Amino acid sequence: MEPPSTVDPESTSYSILYGVLPFGIPQFENGDQGKGVAFLMGESFLLSINVASYWLSQPLRDADATPTNHRLAETLFYANVASAIGLGALLLWGAWDGISNRDEKERQNE
């Protein structure tokens, strides 16, 4: 009887799995504590702004879904869009950094 298969922590699929996780997990996994904290705080901040601006804009809508306070609704809309774009960019940067540094770490171990 064969033992159950396990995932080798140094395998490529393992590094790609950890490389695409948000909130600095790949950086912490690669031993980059400073980068991990920076990605964790940046992504948490942008996600908080995104969710808060959406929630705050909902009570400003009347029955036909048109904003009652146009200036505040527009400001919240721009905050929502800007934080979503920033979060997306930071997530992609974190994934790229996590995968590329994991590959570099694997090459150094060979």
JOJO-V41179 format. One record per helix or strand of 3 or more residues. SS is the DSSP state (alpha for helix, beta for strand). FROM is the first residue (numbers start at 1). TO is the last residue. If there is no record, write none. Layout:
# JOJO-V41179
ss: (SS:SS)
from: (FROM:FROM)
to: (TO:TO)
This chain:
# JOJO-V41179
ss: (alpha:alpha:alpha:alpha)
from: (12:25:33:70)
to: (19:29:58:109)
